[in-house]
């Protein structure tokens, strides 16, 4: 069954003959458009399902959500309608934290775990936050601190007043969600976790990424790429190769004629 029309899943690729669905959760301040090219770069065995949170792109008129648990509960209710086949979760930075809590929420609803969780550029969820909260700061101070933490923002965006007017509320809401998150201990997940990071990312160092291993009863693997918080910009094909290599080990995703 193909994905039904929903504002939560935008710009992907689905097919009645696919073997698995890849749900993709973006980093702070971003939306589903981040994954627009993926349908042309990944094999058709996968449905590509970019998640669109409120407050951005085609959902610009909706207020952005500021609490992880609210996002997760709404998203779980929506995705339950689209889990008629095996699925994977991919989350980048904020998206990784949402994906982790989403698996836990689905488990509470007695829904099968994903085949794997890919957590990129995000420290393990149980680790304490060391950065001072900034979501309440005036715009100029807020943007300066975000740029310092995550490696800057392209000048072409910073110089576009209209774009910044649209971006700041979303970025502030996403930062609020991160900074108000409170980890609650539960059983580890019953799915493999693959953590990817950049060797120059001060927000998710190798030891912080390695701590994801405590959140799964299944396989865990850590892979470090060359780059900062946004290492995927220069390593997209390598990230894809790492994802596909793992999928080749999953019996459910091996076509029956092979």
VOZASE-513132 format. One record per residue: y, x, z of N, C-alpha, C in turn; chain. Coordinates in steps of 0.1 Angstrom, whole numbers, padded with zeros to 4 digits. Each point is the difference from the previous one (the first is absolute). Layout:
// VOZASE-513132
((Y X Z) (Y X Z) (Y X Z) 'A') ...
This chain:
// VOZASE-513132
((-0012 0008 0000) (0012 -0008 0000) (0012 0009 0000) 'A') ((0010 -0003 -0009) (0012 0008 0000) (0009 -0004 0011) 'A') ((0010 0008 0003) (0009 -0002 0011) (0009 -0012 -0003) 'A') ((0001 -0010 0009) (0009 -0011 -0002) (0015 0005 0001) 'A') ((0009 -0007 -0006) (0014 0003 0001) (0005 -0001 0014) 'A') ((0006 0011 0005) (0005 0001 0013) (0012 0010 0001) 'A') ((0010 -0003 0008) (0011 0009 0001) (-0004 0013 0007) 'A') ((-0011 0000 0007) (-0005 0012 0007) (-0006 0011 -0008) 'A') ((-0005 -0004 -0012) (-0007 0009 -0009) (0007 0000 -0014) 'A') ((0007 0011 -0003) (0009 0000 -0012) (-0003 0012 -0009) 'A') ((0000 -0003 -0013) (0000 0011 -0010) (-0012 0008 -0001) 'A') ((-0012 -0005 0003) (-0012 0008 0000) (-0008 -0004 -0013) 'A') ((-0013 0002 0002) (-0010 -0003 -0011) (-0012 -0006 0007) 'A') ((-0005 -0011 -0004) (-0012 -0006 0005) (-0009 -0005 -0011) 'A') ((-0013 0000 0002) (-0009 -0004 -0010) (-0012 -0007 0007) 'A') ((-0006 -0010 -0006) (-0012 -0007 0005) (-0012 0010 0000) 'A') ((0001 0011 -0008) (-0012 0009 -0001) (0002 0012 0009) 'A') ((0011 0001 0007) (0002 0012 0009) (-0011 0000 0011) 'A') ((-0002 0012 0006) (-0010 0002 0011) (0007 0000 0013) 'A') ((0013 0003 0001) (0006 0003 0012) (0015 -0003 -0001) 'A') ((0007 -0003 0011) (0014 -0002 0000) (0007 0011 0009) 'A') ((0010 0006 -0006) (0008 0010 0007) (0013 -0006 0004) 'A') ((0002 -0002 0013) (0013 -0006 0005) (0008 0012 0004) 'A') ((0013 0001 -0005) (0008 0011 0002) (0013 -0004 0008) 'A') ((0002 0007 0011) (0012 -0003 0008) (0010 0012 0000) 'A') ((0012 -0003 -0004) (0010 0011 -0002) (0006 0005 0012) 'A') ((0008 0011 -0001) (0007 0006 0011) (0013 -0007 0003) 'A') ((0006 0003 0010) (0013 -0006 0005) (0010 -0001 -0011) 'A') ((0007 -0011 -0001) (0011 -0002 -0010) (-0005 -0002 -0014) 'A') ((-0013 0000 -0002) (-0005 -0002 -0014) (-0007 -0013 -0001) 'A') ((-0005 -0003 -0013) (-0007 -0012 -0003) (-0011 0002 -0009) 'A') ((-0005 -0011 -0006) (-0012 0000 -0009) (0003 0008 -0012) 'A') ((0012 0001 -0005) (0003 0008 -0012) (-0004 0014 0001) 'A') ((-0001 0005 0012) (-0005 0014 0002) (-0013 0002 -0007) 'A') ((-0008 -0010 -0001) (-0014 0001 -0005) (-0001 -0006 -0015) 'A') ((0012 -0002 -0006) (0000 -0007 -0013) (-0009 0008 -0011) 'A') ((0000 0013 0001) (-0007 0008 -0011) (-0015 0001 0003) 'A') ((-0004 -0004 0012) (-0014 0003 0004) (-0010 -0007 -0009) 'A') ((0003 -0012 -0004) (-0009 -0008 -0009) (-0003 0007 -0013) 'A') ((0008 0010 -0004) (-0002 0007 -0012) (-0007 0014 0003) 'A') ((-0001 0003 0013) (-0005 0014 0003) (-0013 0000 0008) 'A') ((-0005 -0012 0005) (-0012 -0001 0007) (-0010 -0008 -0008) 'A') ((-0013 0002 0001) (-0010 -0006 -0008) (-0001 -0015 0003) 'A') ((-0005 -0008 -0010) (0000 -0014 0001) (-0011 -0006 0010) 'A') ((-0008 0009 0005) (-0009 -0004 0011) (0008 -0005 0012) 'A') ((0012 0004 0001) (0009 -0004 0011) (0010 -0010 -0004) 'A') ((0002 -0011 0008) (0011 -0008 -0001) (0011 0007 0007) 'A') ((0012 0001 -0005) (0012 0007 0006) (0008 -0011 0006) 'A') ((0002 -0001 0013) (0007 -0011 0007) (0011 0006 0009) 'A') ((0012 0002 -0006) (0012 0005 0008) (0005 -0011 0009) 'A') ((0001 0004 0013) (0005 -0010 0010) (0016 0000 0000) 'A') ((0005 -0012 -0001) (0015 -0002 0001) (0004 -0006 0013) 'A') ((0006 0007 0008) (0005 -0005 0013) (0014 -0008 -0002) 'A') ((0003 -0009 0008) (0013 -0008 -0002) (0012 0010 0001) 'A') ((0011 -0004 -0007) (0012 0007 0001) (0003 0010 -0011) 'A') ((-0009 0001 -0010) (0002 0010 -0010) (-0005 -0005 -0014) 'A') ((0006 0006 -0010) (-0003 -0003 -0014) (-0001 -0015 -0002) 'A') ((-0011 -0006 -0005) (-0001 -0014 -0003) (0001 -0009 0013) 'A') ((0000 0006 0012) (0001 -0008 0012) (0013 0004 0008) 'A') ((0010 0003 -0008) (0013 0005 0005) (0007 -0010 0009) 'A') ((-0002 -0013 -0004) (0007 -0010 0008) (-0006 -0004 0013) 'A') ((-0012 0006 0003) (-0006 -0003 0012) (0004 0011 0010) 'A') ((0001 -0004 0013) (0003 0011 0010) (-0011 0009 0002) 'A') ((0002 0013 0001) (-0011 0010 0002) (-0005 -0002 0015) 'A') ((-0013 0003 0001) (-0006 -0001 0013) (0002 0013 0008) 'A') ((0001 -0002 0013) (0003 0012 0009) (-0010 0003 0010) 'A') ((-0012 -0006 0000) (-0010 0003 0009) (-0013 0001 -0007) 'A') ((-0008 0011 0003) (-0012 0003 -0007) (-0010 -0012 0002) 'A') ((-0001 -0006 0012) (-0010 -0010 0002) (0004 -0013 -0008) 'A') ((0012 -0003 -0001) (0004 -0011 -0009) (-0004 0002 -0014) 'A') ((0003 0012 -0005) (-0004 0003 -0014) (-0015 -0001 -0002) 'A') ((-0007 0005 0010) (-0015 0001 -0001) (-0006 -0015 0000) 'A') ((0005 -0008 0009) (-0005 -0014 0001) (0002 -0008 -0012) 'A') ((0012 0002 -0006) (0003 -0008 -0012) (-0008 0006 -0012) 'A') ((-0001 0013 -0001) (-0007 0006 -0010) (-0015 -0003 0000) 'A') ((-0006 0000 0012) (-0014 -0003 0002) (-0003 -0014 -0005) 'A') ((0009 -0010 0004) (-0002 -0014 -0005) (0000 -0001 -0015) 'A') ((0009 0008 -0006) (0001 0000 -0015) (-0012 0007 -0006) 'A') ((-0004 0012 0004) (-0011 0007 -0006) (-0013 -0006 0002) 'A') ((-0002 -0008 0010) (-0013 -0006 0003) (-0004 -0008 -0013) 'A') ((0010 -0005 -0007) (-0003 -0008 -0012) (-0005 0008 -0012) 'A') ((0001 0014 0001) (-0002 0008 -0011) (-0011 0011 0003) 'A') ((-0008 -0002 0010) (-0010 0009 0004) (-0014 -0005 -0004) 'A') ((-0001 -0004 -0013) (-0013 -0006 -0005) (-0008 0011 -0005) 'A') ((0004 0013 0001) (-0008 0011 -0005) (0004 0012 0009) 'A') ((-0008 0011 -0001) (0003 0012 0008) (0015 0004 -0002) 'A') ((0006 0006 0010) (0014 0004 -0001) (0002 0013 0007) 'A') ((0012 0007 -0004) (0005 0012 0006) (0014 -0002 0004) 'A') ((0004 0007 0011) (0014 0000 0004) (0006 0014 -0001) 'A') ((0012 0000 -0007) (0008 0012 -0001) (0013 -0002 0006) 'A') ((0004 0009 0009) (0014 -0002 0006) (0007 0014 0001) 'A') ((0012 0000 -0004) (0008 0012 0001) (0011 -0001 0011) 'A') ((-0001 0009 0009) (0010 0000 0011) (0000 -0013 0008) 'A') ((0010 -0008 0000) (0000 -0013 0006) (-0012 -0008 -0005) 'A') ((-0002 0001 -0013) (-0012 -0007 -0005) (-0013 0003 0006) 'A') ((-0002 0013 0004) (-0012 0004 0006) (-0002 -0007 0014) 'A') ((0011 -0001 0007) (-0001 -0006 0013) (-0003 -0015 -0001) 'A') ((0007 -0007 -0010) (-0003 -0014 -0003) (-0014 -0002 -0004) 'A') ((-0005 0009 -0008) (-0014 -0001 -0005) (-0010 0001 0012) 'A') ((0003 0009 0009) (-0009 0002 0011) (0000 -0013 0009) 'A') ((0012 -0005 0003) (0000 -0012 0008) (-0005 -0012 -0007) 'A') ((0001 0000 -0013) (-0006 -0011 -0009) (-0015 0000 0002) 'A') ((-0006 0011 -0001) (-0015 0000 0001) (-0004 -0005 0014) 'A') ((0008 0003 0010) (-0003 -0005 0014) (0002 -0015 0001) 'A') ((0010 -0005 -0007) (0003 -0014 0000) (-0011 -0008 -0007) 'A') ((-0004 0006 -0012) (-0011 -0006 -0007) (-0013 0000 0008) 'A') ((-0003 0010 0007) (-0012 0001 0009) (0001 -0011 0010) 'A') ((0012 -0003 0006) (0001 -0010 0010) (-0003 -0014 -0006) 'A') ((0002 -0001 -0013) (-0002 -0012 -0008) (-0014 -0001 -0006) 'A') ((-0009 0010 0004) (-0014 0001 -0004) (-0001 0002 -0015) 'A') ((0009 0008 -0006) (0000 0003 -0014) (-0005 0014 -0002) 'A') ((-0008 0002 -0010) (-0007 0013 -0003) (0011 0011 -0001) 'A') ((-0003 0012 0005) (0009 0011 -0001) (0001 0005 -0015) 'A') ((0010 0007 -0003) (0001 0006 -0014) (-0011 0011 -0002) 'A') ((-0002 0003 -0012) (-0009 0011 -0003) (0006 0014 0005) 'A') ((0013 0000 0001) (0007 0012 0005) (0014 -0003 0002) 'A') ((0006 0008 0010) (0015 0000 0002) (0005 0013 -0004) 'A') ((0010 0001 -0009) (0007 0012 -0003) (0014 0000 0007) 'A') ((0002 0009 0009) (0012 0001 0008) (0007 0013 -0004) 'A') ((0012 -0002 -0006) (0008 0011 -0005) (0013 0002 0007) 'A') ((0003 0012 0003) (0014 0004 0006) (0003 -0008 0013) 'A') ((-0010 -0002 0008) (0002 -0007 0012) (-0009 0006 0011) 'A') ((0006 0004 0011) (-0007 0004 0012) (-0009 -0011 0005) 'A') ((-0011 0004 0007) (-0009 -0010 0005) (0007 -0010 0009) 'A') ((-0004 -0012 0000) (0008 -0011 0007) (0001 0001 0015) 'A') ((-0010 0007 0006) (0001 0001 0015) (0009 0011 0005) 'A') ((0004 0008 -0009) (0009 0012 0005) (0014 -0005 0003) 'A') ((0006 0005 0011) (0013 -0005 0004) (0011 0004 -0009) 'A') ((0010 -0008 -0001) (0012 0003 -0008) (0009 0010 0007) 'A') ((0004 0010 -0007) (0009 0010 0007) (0014 -0001 -0005) 'A') ((0002 -0006 -0012) (0014 -0001 -0005) (0008 -0011 0008) 'A') ((0012 0003 0002) (0009 -0010 0006) (0002 -0012 -0010) 'A') ((0000 -0012 0005) (0002 -0012 -0009) (0013 0001 -0007) 'A') ((0001 -0004 -0012) (0012 0000 -0008) (0003 -0013 -0007) 'A') ((-0009 -0010 0001) (0002 -0012 -0008) (0013 -0007 0003) 'A') ((0006 0002 0012) (0012 -0007 0004) (0013 0007 -0003) 'A') ((-0001 0012 -0006) (0012 0008 -0003) (0008 -0005 -0011) 'A') ((0013 0003 -0001) (0009 -0004 -0011) (-0006 0006 -0013) 'A') ((0003 -0006 -0011) (-0006 0003 -0013) (0000 0015 -0003) 'A') ((0011 0007 0001) (0001 0014 -0004) (-0009 0008 0009) 'A') ((0000 -0002 0013) (-0008 0008 0009) (-0015 -0003 -0002) 'A') ((-0003 -0013 -0002) (-0013 -0004 -0003) (-0006 0007 -0012) 'A') ((0007 0000 -0011) (-0004 0006 -0013) (-0002 0015 0002) 'A') ((0010 0006 0007) (-0001 0015 0002) (-0013 0003 0007) 'A') ((-0003 -0007 0011) (-0012 0003 0007) (-0013 -0003 -0008) 'A') ((0000 -0010 -0007) (-0012 -0003 -0009) (-0002 0011 -0010) 'A') ((0011 0005 -0006) (0000 0011 -0010) (-0005 0012 0007) 'A') ((0004 0003 0012) (-0005 0012 0007) (-0015 -0001 0003) 'A') ((-0004 -0011 0004) (-0015 -0001 0004) (-0009 0000 -0012) 'A') ((0004 -0006 -0011) (-0009 -0002 -0011) (0002 0008 -0012) 'A') ((0011 0008 0000) (0002 0009 -0011) (0010 -0004 -0010) 'A') ((0009 -0009 0004) (0011 -0004 -0009) (-0002 -0011 -0009) 'A') ((0010 -0005 -0006) (0000 -0011 -0009) (0007 0004 -0013) 'A') ((-0005 -0003 -0012) (0006 0004 -0012) (0015 -0004 -0001) 'A') ((0008 0010 -0005) (0014 -0002 0000) (0004 -0012 -0009) 'A') ((-0008 -0003 -0010) (0004 -0011 -0009) (-0001 -0013 0008) 'A') ((-0009 -0001 0010) (-0001 -0012 0008) (0012 -0001 0010) 'A') ((0003 0012 0007) (0010 0000 0010) (0014 -0003 -0006) 'A') ((0002 0003 -0013) (0013 -0002 -0006) (0001 -0014 -0006) 'A') ((-0010 -0008 0000) (0000 -0013 -0005) (0003 -0010 0012) 'A') ((0012 -0004 0001) (0004 -0009 0012) (-0008 -0013 0000) 'A') ((-0002 -0006 -0012) (-0007 -0013 0000) (-0014 0002 0004) 'A') ((-0006 0010 -0005) (-0014 0003 0003) (-0002 0003 0015) 'A') ((0009 0007 0006) (0000 0003 0014) (0002 -0012 0008) 'A') ((0008 -0009 -0004) (0003 -0013 0007) (-0013 -0008 0001) 'A') ((-0009 0001 -0010) (-0013 -0007 0000) (-0010 0008 0008) 'A') ((0001 0013 -0001) (-0011 0008 0006) (0001 0002 0015) 'A') ((0012 0001 0005) (0002 0003 0015) (-0006 -0011 0009) 'A') ((0001 -0013 -0003) (-0006 -0010 0009) (-0015 0002 0000) 'A') ((-0006 0003 -0011) (-0015 0001 -0001) (-0004 0012 0007) 'A') ((0007 0011 -0002) (-0004 0013 0006) (0002 -0001 0015) 'A') ((0010 -0007 0005) (0003 -0002 0014) (-0011 -0008 0006) 'A') ((-0004 -0011 -0007) (-0010 -0009 0005) (-0014 0008 0001) 'A') ((-0003 0007 -0010) (-0012 0008 0000) (0000 0011 0011) 'A') ((0011 0006 0002) (0001 0010 0011) (-0001 -0007 0014) 'A') ((0006 -0012 0001) (-0002 -0008 0012) (-0014 -0003 0003) 'A') ((-0008 -0004 -0010) (-0014 -0003 0001) (-0008 0013 0005) 'A') ((0004 0011 -0005) (-0007 0013 0004) (0004 0003 0015) 'A') ((0012 -0001 0003) (0005 0005 0013) (-0003 -0009 0011) 'A') ((-0003 -0013 -0003) (-0004 -0009 0011) (-0015 -0003 0001) 'A') ((-0007 0007 -0009) (-0015 -0001 0001) (-0006 0005 0013) 'A') ((-0009 -0007 0005) (-0007 0004 0013) (-0015 -0001 -0003) 'A') ((-0006 0012 0000) (-0015 0001 -0002) (-0007 -0007 0012) 'A') ((-0010 -0008 -0004) (-0009 -0005 0010) (-0015 0004 -0003) 'A') ((-0006 0005 0010) (-0014 0006 -0002) (-0010 -0011 -0003) 'A') ((-0008 0002 -0011) (-0011 -0009 -0004) (-0011 0009 -0004) 'A') ((-0011 -0006 -0004) (-0012 0008 -0005) (0004 0007 -0013) 'A') ((-0005 0011 -0004) (0002 0006 -0013) (-0004 -0009 -0011) 'A') ((0006 0003 -0012) (-0003 -0008 -0012) (-0014 0003 -0005) 'A') ((-0006 -0010 -0006) (-0013 0002 -0006) (0001 0003 -0015) 'A') ((0009 0009 -0004) (0002 0004 -0014) (0004 0015 0000) 'A') ((-0003 0007 -0011) (0005 0014 -0001) (0015 0000 0000) 'A') ((0006 0011 0005) (0014 0002 0000) (0003 0013 -0007) 'A') ((0008 0000 -0010) (0004 0013 -0007) (0015 0002 0001) 'A') ((0003 0010 0007) (0014 0003 0003) (0006 0011 -0009) 'A') ((0011 -0002 -0006) (0006 0009 -0009) (0014 0003 0005) 'A') ((0004 0013 -0001) (0014 0004 0004) (0005 0011 -0008) 'A') ((0013 0003 0003) (0007 0012 -0007) (0001 0011 0010) 'A') ((-0001 0012 -0004) (0000 0012 0009) (0014 0003 0005) 'A') ((0010 -0007 -0005) (0014 0002 0005) (0006 -0013 0005) 'A') ((-0009 -0009 0004) (0005 -0013 0006) (0000 0001 0015) 'A') ((0012 0001 0005) (0002 0002 0015) (-0003 -0013 0007) 'A') ((0000 -0012 -0007) (-0003 -0012 0007) (-0015 -0003 0001) 'A') ((-0008 0007 -0007) (-0015 -0002 0000) (-0007 0013 -0002) 'A') ((0000 0008 0010) (-0006 0013 -0001) (-0015 -0001 0000) 'A') ((-0006 0012 -0004) (-0015 -0001 -0002) (-0007 -0004 0012) 'A') ((0003 0004 0012) (-0007 -0004 0012) (0003 -0015 0003) 'A') ((0011 -0005 -0004) (0003 -0015 0001) (-0008 -0008 -0009) 'A') ((-0002 0005 -0012) (-0009 -0007 -0010) (-0014 0001 0004) 'A') ((-0004 0011 0005) (-0014 0002 0004) (-0005 -0010 0011) 'A') ((0010 -0004 0008) (-0003 -0009 0011) (-0004 -0014 -0005) 'A') ((0001 -0003 -0013) (-0005 -0013 -0005) (-0015 0000 0002) 'A') ((-0007 0011 0001) (-0014 0000 0002) (-0005 -0008 0012) 'A') ((0008 -0002 0010) (-0004 -0007 0012) (0001 -0015 -0003) 'A') ((0004 -0005 -0011) (0001 -0014 -0003) (-0011 -0006 -0009) 'A') ((-0010 0008 -0002) (-0011 -0005 -0009) (-0014 0004 0006) 'A') ((-0009 -0008 -0002) (-0014 0003 0003) (-0008 0005 -0012) 'A') ((0007 0001 -0011) (-0006 0004 -0013) (0006 0013 -0004) 'A') ((-0001 0003 -0013) (0005 0013 -0005) (0015 0002 0002) 'A') ((0004 0012 0002) (0014 0004 0000) (0002 0013 -0008) 'A') ((0011 0000 -0007) (0004 0012 -0007) (0015 0002 -0001) 'A') ((0004 0012 0002) (0014 0003 -0001) (0003 0009 -0012) 'A') ((0010 -0003 -0007) (0004 0008 -0012) (0015 0003 0001) 'A') ((0004 0013 -0001) (0014 0004 0000) (0004 0004 -0014) 'A') ((0011 -0005 -0004) (0006 0003 -0013) (0013 0008 0002) 'A') ((0004 0007 -0011) (0013 0007 0001) (0011 -0009 -0002) 'A') ((0009 0000 0011) (0012 -0009 -0001) (0005 -0005 0013) 'A') ((0010 -0008 0000) (0006 -0005 0012) (-0005 -0015 0002) 'A') ((0008 -0008 0007) (-0005 -0014 0003) (-0004 -0007 -0013) 'A') ((0007 0003 -0011) (-0003 -0007 -0012) (-0008 0009 -0010) 'A') ((-0010 0006 0005) (-0008 0009 -0007) (-0006 -0006 -0012) 'A') ((-0002 -0013 0000) (-0007 -0007 -0011) (0008 0001 -0013) 'A') ((0013 0002 0001) (0009 0001 -0012) (-0005 0011 -0009) 'A') ((-0005 0011 0005) (-0004 0011 -0008) (-0015 0002 0000) 'A') ((-0007 -0009 0006) (-0015 0001 0002) (-0007 -0013 -0003) 'A') ((0006 -0009 -0008) (-0006 -0013 -0002) (-0014 0001 -0006) 'A') ((-0001 0008 -0010) (-0014 0001 -0007) (-0010 0005 0009) 'A') ((0004 0010 0009) (-0010 0006 0009) (-0004 -0011 0011) 'A') ((0010 -0008 0004) (-0003 -0011 0010) (-0010 -0010 -0007) 'A') ((0003 -0003 -0012) (-0009 -0009 -0007) (-0014 0005 -0001) 'A') ((-0001 0013 -0003) (-0013 0007 -0002) (-0007 -0001 0014) 'A') ((0007 0002 0011) (-0007 0000 0013) (-0005 -0014 0003) 'A') ((0008 -0010 -0003) (-0004 -0014 0002) (-0012 -0003 -0008) 'A') ((0000 0003 -0013) (-0011 -0003 -0009) (-0013 0007 0004) 'A') ((0002 0013 0005) (-0012 0007 0004) (-0007 -0007 0011) 'A') ((0007 -0005 0009) (-0006 -0008 0011) (-0006 -0013 -0005) 'A') ((0006 -0006 -0009) (-0006 -0013 -0005) (-0013 0002 -0007) 'A') ((-0001 0012 -0007) (-0013 0003 -0007) (-0012 0001 0010) 'A') ((0003 0001 0013) (-0011 0001 0010) (-0004 -0014 0006) 'A') ((0007 -0011 -0005) (-0002 -0013 0006) (-0009 -0008 -0010) 'A') ((-0012 -0003 0005) (-0010 -0007 -0009) (0005 -0013 -0006) 'A') ((0008 -0007 0008) (0006 -0013 -0006) (0008 0002 -0012) 'A') ((0005 0012 -0002) (0010 0002 -0011) (-0006 0008 -0011) 'A') ((-0013 0001 0000) (-0007 0006 -0011) (-0005 -0011 -0010) 'A') ((0005 -0001 -0012) (-0004 -0010 -0009) (-0015 -0001 -0002) 'A') ((-0005 -0012 -0001) (-0015 -0002 0000) (-0007 0006 -0012) 'A') ((0008 0003 -0011) (-0007 0006 -0012) (0000 0015 0000) 'A') ((0004 0006 0011) (0000 0014 0000) (-0013 0005 0006) 'A') 
